Amino acid sequence: MIVSAPMDRARQMFGPPPNIQRAACLSPRSAFLRFLTMVIAWAILAATGLPAQQPKPSEYQVKAAYLYNFGRFVKWPAGIAAGKGDSFAVCVLGQDPFGSTLDSTLAGEALDGKPVVIRRIAKPQDAADCRILFVSSTEEHHLKEILAAIDQASVLTVSDIPGFSRRGGIIQFVAEGDRVRFEINLASAESARLVLSSELLKVAAAVRRSPRSGD
């Protein structure tokens, strides 16, 4: 997720590009707000045609970094967290759109005091030990069954399936021009017994406070 050094004007205006390792040294609130600001700023700069030796972060590099930051701003029930093993599992259900990006972005990271591990799973029943579950767009036609299968598992569900948050998912990636934003279904989070930080809610593009409204 690194944009090259010659962009001196960009660095003077906004500082360096997003960096997970640097953000980890900041307080949770400062880290997330700094990360969000940097992603937006660099996306704008890329759109204006400023020269760069390397491309801007890809869509799924940004989404991978968001998954990490979501893990810092969500609390799982103590008993559930303890029961999910000695690692913090970030899972992908269905065809993986990240490729190696998710692995490289989260390599060496830790959340909730546990090392992050990446898992690709084939069915929702395999998500019992996951903390975060990214549901691929290939699973759109099975979404109702997927959410029902993990209803009591206290898993943070994330996807870029259109209408995901409306249909009962917790966090949905949405596009605003060149920017990646996200919506939150707070009712779904509460149903999963997850506590989302108020800071996360503040930077969401939208917060739904009602249960799923259709399939």
C-alpha positions, -999 to 999 in steps of 0.1 A, spaced: 0 0 0 29 24 -6 28 53 -31 63 63 -43 86 89 -28 87 114 -57 52 127 -48 66 154 -26 37 177 -31 13 150 -19 34 143 11 35 180 20 -2 182 18 -13 149 34 17 131 49 27 96 39 3 71 24 -17 46 46 5 22 66 -9 -3 89 23 -8 109 25 29 116 -12 31 126 -7 3 151 15 26 172 -13 52 175 -43 52 198 -73 33 182 -92 65 175 -62 83 160 -52 53 140 -85 47 123 -92 84 116 -57 88 102 -60 57 81 -94 68 67 -81 103 60 -50 90 42 -70 66 20 -93 94 9 -65 119 4 -44 96 -18 -74 85 -38 -81 122 -46 -45 128 -55 -44 99 -78 -76 112 -95 -59 146 -102 -31 130 -122 -2 138 -99 29 117 -111 37 85 -93 61 57 -99 38 32 -84 0 29 -86 -23 40 -58 -36 13 -35 -60 -11 -52 -96 -15 -42 -89 -47 -23 -57 -34 -7 -79 -7 8 -106 -32 18 -80 -55 34 -67 -26 55 -102 -18 65 -107 -54 77 -78 -50 100 -90 -17 114 -126 -31 119 -110 -57 142 -96 -29 163 -129 -11 167 -152 -41 176 -155 -60 209 -165 -96 210 -182 -112 240 -155 -124 264 -166 -160 264 -170 -161 226 -136 -145 221 -119 -170 244 -136 -199 226 -123 -189 192 -88 -202 199 -54 -186 202 -55 -167 169 -77 -139 155 -92 -155 123 -101 -133 94 -120 -156 70 -131 -153 33 -162 -173 23 -166 -181 -14 -143 -170 -43 -115 -149 -29 -113 -114 -45 -82 -105 -25 -57 -130 -38 -24 -126 -19 -33 -90 -9 -51 -100 23 -22 -122 34 5 -96 27 -15 -68 43 -22 -86 75 11 -105 78 26 -102 112 -4 -83 126 -22 -90 159 -57 -81 171 -71 -85 206 -37 -97 217 -37 -127 192 -19 -132 159 -41 -126 128 -45 -157 106 -63 -158 72 -86 -186 63 -105 -194 31 -136 -214 38 -161 -232 16 -192 -232 37 -207 -209 65 -206 -238 90 -168 -235 89 -170 -199 102 -175 -209 138 -139 -199 148 -138 -168 127 -138 -133 142 -143 -115 109 -160 -131 79 -158 -115 44 -186 -129 23 -176 -129 -14 -200 -116 -40 -201 -151 -55 -222 -160 -25 -249 -134 -30 -276 -159 -39 -269 -178 -7 -267 -148 16 -299 -156 36 -287 -191 44 -252 -179 52 -264 -153 77 -288 -178 93 -260 -203 97 -238 -179 117 -266 -161 135 -254 -171 170 -216 -172 163 -208 -136 171 -190 -131 138 -184 -97 122 -198 -101 87 -184 -79 60 -191 -78 22 -193 -57 -8 -225 -75 -20 -251 -48 -29 -277 -44 -2 -256 -65 22 -263 -43 53 -300 -40 44 -302 -78 42 -288 -84 76 -250 -82 71 -231 -60 96 -207 -40 75 -210 -33 37 -184 -17 16 -198 9 -7 -182 30 -34 -183 68 -34 -165 78 -66 -129 66 -63 -133 61 -25 -141 30 -6 -166 37 23 -187 14 44 -222 12 59 -231 -4 92 -262 -23 103 -261 -17 140 -291 -39 147 -273 -68 131 -242 -61 152 -262 -60 184 -280 -93 174 -245 -109 170 -236 -95 205 -208 -73 190 -201 -39 204 -190 -14 177 -170 16 188 -187 50 185 -157 62 165 -163 35 139 -200 46 137 -189 82 132 -169 75 101 -194 52 85 -212 64 54 -245 53 69 -257 35 100 -288 14 98 -306 8 131 -333 -16 120 -332 -53 113 -329 -68 78 -356 -54 55 -356 -81 28 -338 -108 10 
